[in-house]
Structure formats: structure tokens, C-alpha cells
């Protein structure tokens, strides 16, 4: 919101400089984003009147003007503007004047010179040459009541400053110059001038019938018929200037009057062409299928959630947002209907954004506009219309005011002790009373309490904390004591058995991955396809349709990263993410770090696409497969009791997917992307991926010191025949479980697998459906004594016996 300082000071004029005034507003909660002068610096430019204008003797496009600039004698000035004519008043730069700097950054100094042989003793200026606007089609014509010789800066109030405020959504009561002045008076104690709006006496009994069919849409509707107005009247220069300094261009007199009152008092209004209204008006919700051509030229399709003003034939206005083209005023309009209403904020909020545009009216109504002053503001508009567009035949009807559903705010109790505790400084009840009086709030006092009745224009006062905020900002945030917090500082040391999340990130980076950070909002299809989640946590107000639910898996986000990169011809992608997922869980209660019904664990996930390694000197590039991802998971989890078991996952290939368990607890999955999703995502080859519970990854076993063995390890190789279904993990677990004392089994390594050709199993000492697995056993001594052949043979026999008992294995002949 922007406005000129002079307009603000016409309502409240504290003895403060421009910068001090801006600082006061900012500290009061109304952030002044910028201050800029109305006009650039220039000197010796005065109001001049052209007394004579004749054709230049040596140029077709130049005129020689005799100008009265209040210097005692007429000045001879050569001018090329097409509108230079006798009788108009224009800015006149005297000899020695400095105009605003040009493109070279240097000021332009006016000197006496000759143009085509005729002496020119100054310069007549356009708005562009003064830096007031981009208009350079002719001289800037001034109002006839300006005194000749008056400094142009004083005549046009060009030493003014434009304030631009950045207001938060709760400050709807400050979306007007008067609203800001009201707050400035409360902050500084300066008097507030509230202009009277005396009623205009009706001169006709004409009233337009109005029916309010939806009181939940419109709480108050006021209107007045005005006949025989001159819509072609020119808007006064003072109003045009004030509107321009508010960022609003002049349109027509009636439109400018409506906009002026909106900036002045924050009341959006609408003016209908009365002769274009069929019958009366009906304030109601739209009906499905109705359409409306708006003033901006757009035609919108309406539904039952949008409020409208309709006549007997069609919809004529979008309630609280924008009027319709069919009843818009034009140069031919003679009779008008002025409307001012209170629209409930919830009934207007978000409606204009649905149609991809925004209006000043909608911006104000969805924040709340004072419902108590519709009649007063119509009186203000009526008087301006009479003053500017009135004719001897102008007639005003009585104001029709209907109030079917006015707001009734409840009283709010402010506890003085509570306010002092929240603000963090001593407060007395007298101070709180003074704040409420400065704000103009009515209240009743109790023992240590104030019960405040919020005024109609303060839609932001609903709870006690709102009043506490008012107390703090009116007393002044700069008055808060600068007290350092006193609290015991206890370092939070992490156990050595747990590493931090950044250590996990560094570990993955060392494995060649790049970190990706993605939104927690994802496409609902990802949850259904990749996580098997038919009931995800949904967003009430998603920022985009494809980001409507909270993710329960990180895999969809990583797949999207791979897709984004492969679409840009990336041949090798390795990325990971450490992030939170959101799962429905009725057992979760609301605490300071959780929300009822939603479990929010941290996960770590990674994805590999393309070659397993970068291009090497040998030219060979093997595509990454399941075992590359499995190896990275093993490296990430460290030396722990890991187990990989065949499993199924909605996102992964049913035959190339494994669950990851640590000490018997499921911590995640690893596998190759399902062919169905690879095809759906349009990937040339299938990536491999993993997703693990972060808490499990953060845990790490502490190393235990062991004495260095005095003897070298002894190795023995055995080959056992087992069923085809026996896995390497089963073989390892069973062998290590064997009791080999006094020898110690240090390591078991699989170094060969043999399967006989079909039909030759008998010759190889195996039956159909069997395989041979060769193990290398590394043995040490537990008691430090030398391992004799007897001890070694006993240990090998113990391993074979355990394999035979648990897996039905036999030693291969």
C-alpha cells in the first residue's frame, strides 16, 4: 500500500520528520518498505502564463511565446510543444534553472540562447522534463487558479514523499490513509482529525429494490439512487494527483471518486449505471453455469461458492471483487446507483485467485472492512459526485440500508499479569488502560483485568494474545528491557555408539552420491504406486495439484530427480536424500514435536542409475545392479549383523528386492525399480535404490580391543554339497555357530560354487537340485597354544557336523 505523506498528515500531523514518522510506523507494526520523493530535485521553475503565441518565422514546428512568469516583464520563449497556446498556465524554467538529470546523470541548466535566430529566455516544460511522469506529448497544463510566478514545487506540492507500507494480512484496518492515521495517532498521541460527512438531503424518493437472499454472504447493504449526473466531467487535479501518488491512474470522474474514497477510508464501493439494471438487485450465491463478463474484459464461469449481485435478468457483479461490464458507467450514463456493502471475509477470500486475478476491493474485503460506516461513506461519495459531476438537475434519493447479519464481536479479557509475563517487562493496569484509550477501544475494568469490546473495524482482535500484542506495540518494542536469558547451559553429548546425520551424509558422499533436498509434498500417484499408500496425509491447501499429499517414502522424490536429469541427457546419476516421511498412526499423540495421528520418522534413501563407475581407461562400463546398492548399504551400516532376505516392495522388482534387517529388526529395503514403473517413468534402464530407517543407520558398534594373536591363522578348505535353495547367508550363519573350541573360527569365506551339468550329477557326486559350495575356514587359537593337527581337524569336523545337522549338508567327495 502506498500514499503521499501530505494526505496522511491531513488526518494526523505529529511533530516528526519524514524519517522519524516512518520509523514510528515501522516500530508500531506497519513496516515502511520505502520512502521516495514525488519529484526529483530541480530549481527556479515557476508557474507561467502564455500571453501570446505566434509562429516562428524560420520553423514550422516552433512557436514564439510571450510568457508572464512573474518577473515584471514578459519573457520571450521559443517552444515546440503542440499545445502551446494563449491563456494556459504551464511550468516555466527561468534562466539559471536546473532541470532533473538526464541520461548522463548531470543536471540540465537553462541558459539564454537562440533557436533558429530567435532568442529564448527560458523553457516551457512537459511532465517528463520535470520527472513527474513519462508524458511528453506536450506542455504540462496547470490549473487556472495557480498564481503566476509561484514556485512549481509549492504549487504542485512536489516536496511531498510517498510512503510504501508492507502490511501483514491481519492489518486490514490499516488499508487506508485514515486507517494509518488512526494508528499513527495512537502511537504518537497526536490528535486525529476525523472529517464530518454530513448527510446529503434527498431530493427524490427513488429507491432501487434490493433483496438479500444470502445473509451469510452480505451482512449489510447500503445504496442510493442519484439522477442527472455529468459523467463526462473532468476529475479535479488534486484528486488525480492523490490517486497517482497512491499508484492509481485516473479513469473517469465517477471511477476516480470511488477509488478515492477506497484509499481514503478503506471502503471499496461500486457505481452501477441505473438505467442498465433490470428490475431490482438480488444479493445471492451464484448458480452453477452462470457467467459474467467483468470490467476487465474477462468472462468467468460461476458456481455456488461465489457471491454475486444480480438483477431480474442476469448476474451484474462479482460480490466484493469486481463489477460487471453490462452495468458499467460510461460517458452516456446519466443516472447511477451507488452501492456500499459489508461482505463477510470468508465469503470473499480466495474467490478472485480462482479466476487468476486480484483486485483492491477483494484484497480489503477478505481481510475485513468496517461494517458500521457504509452509510457515512455513501454520504462522502454522494457529496463528491455532486461537487464534481453534479448538474442543476442532479437529484439524490434516500439511502436504502439493510442489515440482515451484522458482526457481533465478543468481549476479550486481558489479564495484566499474563500480559506482563508474555511481554517480559513489568506492566501496570494503568498502562494497559492508557493503551486501550489511545487505540479508541471501549473496555471495562476488573481486578487485574480489562474486558475489551473490539470495534467493528478491528477484525484482528479475537483472543487475549491479540490485546497483548497491542499493549506491546503501543508502549513500544524499543521499551522492552534488554535482559539476557538466564539458563543453565548443558552440553548435549552424543553417545559414541551413535553418529550424527551429517556423518551419514558424508559417508554417502564418500561412496559417490550427491545429496538431493526435495519437497515433502508429492503427487498422490507416487504414494499409491511406489509406497502402496492408499490413504496418505492430505494437504488442505496444496501449493500445486501435483503436490497434494505428504510423502511416506523418499523413493518417489529420488525417482523424480533421476527423471529430471535423464531428460537432460545425464547418463549416470547417484543421489541420496535424508528426510522426513509422514505415516498415519493413531497411536501418536500431540506433543511439542509431534502431531496426533501422524508418525514422522526420518529416512535415508539412495538411487543409482547408469554405469556402476565412471568411464575408465579400459573403456568398459558395467551397468549398476542390485549388488552395487547392496554393497553401499553394507558400507553404510558397517560391521553389524546384517541380513538380506528376498522380499516384496510396491516400488521394486519382485525378483530383485531384499529386505534389510539388523539384529533381526527390519530397517529397510534395497532393490531394482519395478519394470512397470520404469516404463511409466520413461527410463531407458532400471535404477537400483534403497531406503533405510535413519535411526538404525545412526547406530554403530563400538570397536572392542583384542590381543594380537601370537600364531598365524591356519586355513582349511572344505566343499559341501547342499540343496539349491540354501543361501550363502545360511551357510555363513550355520558355520559360524559351530563350537570349535579350543580353536577359534575367525572367518568363513565362500570362494567357489559348482553346479553339475544336467545328466552328470551322479558322476560329480551330487543329485539333481544340489550344488557344491567351497568354504575357506580361517582358524586361530583361543588359549594362545599352537594349533595342532588334532585341534584343526576337530574344529573342521565341528563345522561339518553343524552344517550337516542344520542344512543337511555333506562333504563333497
KOLRO-42702 format. One record per residue (C-alpha): residue in one letter; z, x negated, y. Coordinates in steps of 0.1 Angstrom, whole numbers, plus 5000, padded with zeros to 4 digits. Each point is the difference from the previous one (the first is absolute). Layout:
// KOLRO-42702
aZXY ...
***
This chain:
// KOLRO-42702
x500050005000 x499149875035 x500750125035 x500249865036 x503349875013 x499550215032 x500050324980 x503149914982 x501849915032 x499150335015 x502450154975 x502649734998 x500149695023 x502849764991 x500449695022 x498449774975 x497049775001 x497050084977 x501049754974 x503750105001 x498950364996 x497949914970 x502949804985 x502350305004 x497750234982 x499549754972 x503749954995 x500550385001 x497750044969 x496750065018 x498149674994 x497749915029 x497149834982 x498249895031 x499950015038 x496749975018 x499050045037 x497850295010 x497749775019 x499349625001 x501049805031 x497850025030 x500649995038 x498650135033 x498350314986 x500550315021 x498850365003 x496750015019 x497950295011 x496249985003 x499050125034 x496349914997 x497749914972 x496349905006 x497349844979 x500049624999 x496849885019 x499249744974 x501250164967 x499350344983 x503350014981 x502449895027 x501650195028 x501549885033 x503350185005 x502350025031 x503550024985 x503250095018 x502749794982 x502750045027 x499249665016 x499250145035 x496349964996 x497450124975 x499149744973 x496449944991 x499849994962 x497049994978 x500450204968 x497850074970 x502050294984 x498050324995 x502850225012 x500549835033 x499850285026 x501550115033 x503550164998 x501449864968 x503049784998 x499849694978 x501849674994 x498949745025 x500649634994 x500549835034 x498849645007 x502549774983 x500950254972 x500549884965 x498650224972 x501249984964 x498849694981 x496650024983 x498849854968 x500649655012 x503750095006 x499849925037 x500750265028 x497050135019 x500549935038 x498150225025 x498349825028 x497650105029 x496549954988 x496450135003 x498250224975 x496250005005 x500549905036 x502850255009 x503549895006 x502750154977 x503649995012 x501750104968 x499450184967 x500350364988 x501450014965 x499650194968 x502850064975 x498749724977 x500149755028 x503650085006 x500849984963 x501150374999 x497450114974 x496649924985 x498250245023 x497549815022 x497550285006 x500950025037 x502849965025 x503550124992 x500250325021 x503550075013 x501750325011 x499350115035 x503750015009 x500449624997 x500649835034 x497349765012 x501249644999 x502850074975 x500449734973 x498350134969 x502949894978 x502350235019 x497550285003 x499350014962 x503549884989 x498549704983 x503249804999 x501150234972 x500849884964 x499050174968 x502850024974 x498950024963 x502850114977 x500249964962 x502050304989 x501450064966 x499350344983 x503550145008 x499549975038 x497750315004 x502150105030 x498849695019 x496350074996 x499750105037 x500749845033 x502850245007 x501549944966 x500149625006 x501450065035 x502850224984 x500949714977 x499849755029 x502450215020 x502550004971 x499649624995 x500449915037 x502050285015 x497350065027 x499450365009 x497350204982 x497750215021 x499050324982 x497350185019 x500350375002 x497250214986 x500350335019 x498450294983 x496650125011 x500150375008 x497750204979 x497150175018 x498650194971 x501550174969 x497549854976 x501649874967 x498149874970 x501450154968 x501649734977 x501350054965 x502149734983 x499550054963 x501649674989 x503349945018 x500649704977 x496949855017 x500650105036 x503650055014 x498950105035 x496750095016 x499550055037 x496850085019 x498650125032 x496750155011 x498449855032 x496950155014 x497349895025 x500549624999 x497649745012 x499549774969 x497549785020 x502749895024 x500549625003 x503249854986 x502049855029 x499949625002 x503849974996 x499850184967 x497049804988 x501849675008 x503250104982 x498050114969 x498049685000 x503249805002 x501250194969 x496849914982 x498450345003 x496650045016 x499350305023 x497950284984 x500150325020 x502750155023 x501450244974 x500149744973 x501549745024 x502850245010 x500950074963 x500149624993 x501949935031 x502850244991 x500149854965 x500549655014 x502550135026 x502250214977 x498849934965 x498750364995 x496650034984 x498350325011 x496650164995 x497850205023 x497650264985 x497050165015 x501450355002 x496550174999 x499249834966 x503150144982 x499350304979 x502950255001 x503449834999 x501449684984 x501749964966 x502149704993 x499949954962 x499249774971 x496449954993 x498250164971 x498249804974 x496449965008 x500350055038 x498349745022 x500549905036 x497849795024 x502449795021 x499749875035 x499149664987 x496950154983 x501349974965 x499950314977 x503050014976 x500750214970 x503450165000 x502550104974 x503350194998 x502149695010 x498549985035 x501250215029 x497450165023 x499650235030 x497450264992 x498550305018 x498650324985 x496849824987 x500749644993 x502449705002 x500149875036 x502449714999 x501849754976 x503650085008 x501849715018 x497149764995 x496750095017 x498150305014 x496850154987 x496649965016 x499350375000 x502650095027 x499949675019 x499850035038 x496849905017 x498549995035 x499150374996 x503550104991 x501750245025 x502950154981 x502449794979 x503150044978 x502649725002 x502149954968 x503249804995 x501750034966 x502749844978 x498649904967 x502449904973 x499649624993 x499850044962 x497150255005 x498049755021 x500949664984 x497149844981 x497450275006 x497849815024 x500049694978 x498750224972 x496850045021 x499949635010 x500850035037 x503150005022 x500850175032 x502749965027 x501050364994 x500549954963 x501949675006 x502550195022 x500450324981 x500649834966 x502949825017 x501450305017 x499450155035 x502650185020 x499750384991 x502150115030 x497549925028 x496750164990 x500350255028 x501049745026 x497049784990 x497650305002 x501350065036 x499349635008 x496550024986 x499450335018 x500949855033 x497849704995 x497150234990 x500550215031 x500249695022 x496949834985 x497850274985 x501250305019 x497850245020 x500850285023 x499550244970 x502249814976 x502550234982 x502849914976 x501450224974 x503750014988 x501149744974 x500150154965 x502849814982 x500850064963 x502849834982 x500050094963 x501649694986 x501849765024 x501849694988 x503850034997 x501449654997 x503549974986 x502849825017 x500649634990 x503549864999 x500549645012 x503149824989 x500949745025 x501749774974 x497050034978 x497749905029 x502149705008 x499949894964 x496250034997 x499249845033 x502549724996 x501850025033 x503050195014 x499250345014 x502050265018 x499450385001 x499449975037 x497149774995 x498450234975 x500550295024 x498349805027 x497149934978 x499550374991 x500250105037 x497449735010 x497750144973 x500550355011 x501350124967 x502550294998 x503149944979 x503650104993 x502849754996 x502549994971 x502749754989 x497949684997 x496850204996 x497150145020 x498050304987 x496549975016 x497450285003 x496649834999 x497650125028 x496850164990 x497949705008 x502049754978 x498650054965 x501449664990 x503650105003 x501050134966 x502949804985 x503049805013 x498249674997 x497550135026 x502750055025 x501549664992 x496649845008 x500050195033 x503449865009 x498949644991 x496850005020 x501450175031 x503149775001 x497549724995 x499249794970 x500649695022 x503650115003 x500649964962 x502549714994 x498449694984 x502549974972 x499149774971 x500650174967 x503149884981 x499550004962 x500849754972 x496949804990 x499949974963 x497049814986 x498250194972 x499449744974 x497650084972 x501049924964 x498349704985 x498850234972 x497950205025 x497249885023 x498750175031 x496850205005 x498449725020 x500549774971 x498050244979 x497350015026 x499849625001 x499949994962 x497050245000 x498349805028 x500449694979 x498250184972 x497050055023 x500750355013 x499750135036 x502550255013 x498950355010 x502050255020 x498950364997 x501150355012 x502550194978 x497850305007 x497250044975 x497350234987 x501450274977 x497249934975 x501449644996 x503350144989 x498450244976 x497649754984 x501849675002 x503650104997 x499850334981 x502150155027 x499250375004 x502950075024 x500149725026 x502150005031 x497850185026 x499949935038 x500550305023 x497849855027 x497749734985 x498149785024 x496950054979 x498950234972 x499549704976 x503649885008 x501950324991 x502649894974 x502449714995 x499049764973 x501949964967 x498049694990 x498649705018 x496849984978 x498050245020 x500549815033 x499049674983 x496950164984 x499150125035 x500349645013 x497749874972 x497550285007 x500049915037 x499449634992 x497350054973 x498150245024 x499849695022 x498649784972 x503349834991 x499649874964 x503649894994 x503150195011 x503649934992 x502650205020 x503550124996 x502450235018 x503750035002 x500850365011 x502050324995 x498950294979 x501350365001 x500950204969 x501550344998 x503549984985 x502550295003 x502949774993 x499649815033 x502350115027 x499649955038 x501749685013 x499549765028 x497249844980 x498650284978 x498650355003 x501150284977 x497650054971 x497949695006 x500549674981 x498649715020 x499949684979 x498249685010 x497149884979 x497849694998 x496450044988 x497049774998 x496350034992 x497449754989 x496250075004 x497149764992 x500249654985 x503349874988 x499549685020 x497949895029 x496749834995 x500549664984 x497849694995 x499150114965 x498450325013 x501850234974 x501950305014 x501950204974 x500850365011 x503650085004 x501550204971 x503250164987 x501549664991 x499649865035 x502150285014 x502449974971 x500449635007 x500850075037 x502650264990 x501649744977 x500049745027 x501650255024 x502850114977 x500849654989 x501749894968 x501450334990 x499850214968 x496750175007 x498250244977 x496550155004 x499350314979 x496950214998 x500450295024 x498150275019 x499850045038 x497950255019 x498349725020 x499549754972 x497649954970 x501750164970 x499249704978 x500749735026 x503350115014 x503549884992 x503550095011 x502249725013 x503650004988 x502849765009 x503049994977 x498950334986 x499650175034 x496650135012 x499149845033 x496350075004 x496549994986 x497049764999 x496550074990 x496350055009 x498850295021 x498950304980 x496250024997 x500050355014 x501649895033 x497949685001 x497050235000 x501550245025 x500849725025 x496649844995 x501249664990 x497549774982 x502749874976 x503550104991 x502949845018 x503349924982 x503350095016 x503750024996 x502950195016 x503649914996 x503450115012 x501049765027 x503750004991 x499149874965 x497849735015 x502749895024 x502449924972 x499849644986 x502049834972 x502149715011 x499149674983 x502749874975 x500549634996 x499649864964 x500749664987 x497049784995 x499349974962 x500549664985 x497250054975 x496450105005 x499050354989 x498550044965 x497050224996 x498950194969 x496950224996 x499950314979 x497350264994 x501150354990 x498050304989 x500850325017 x498650355005 x497350045026 x502350225021 x502749725004 x499949875036 x500849655013 x503050145018 x501550144968 x499449674982 x501649805029 x503150235002 x500550004962 x499749624996 x502449935029 x502550244985 x500349794968 x503249814994 x499049634997 x503449835004 x500949725000 x496449955012 x499050165033 x496750185005 x498949905035 x496550145001 x497450214980 x496349965009 x497150194986 x497149764997 x497550174976 x499050354987 x497750034970 x498350304987 x497949984968 x496550135000 x499650344984 x499749964962 x501649654999 x503650105006 x501049934964 x498749655001 x502049945031 x503250124985 x500050325021 x499550374995 x497950235021 x501750085033 x501949675001 x499849705022 x501549655001 x502049885029 x500949635003 x503349915018 x501449675012 x503849984998 x501849755022 x503449924986 x503049815014 x503549934989 x503050205012 x502749754990 x498249695012 x499549874965 x496649884987 x497950274984 x499549924964 x497250144979 x502550234984 x501150155033 x496450045012 x498950164968 x503050245001 x499150105036 x496450064991 x501150214970 x502350215022 x497150085023 x497750094971 x502750224984 x500550195033 x496350055004 x499750134964 x503050235004 x499050155033 x496249985001 x499149984963 x498449665007 x499349744974 x499249635001 x496349954998 x499049784970 
***
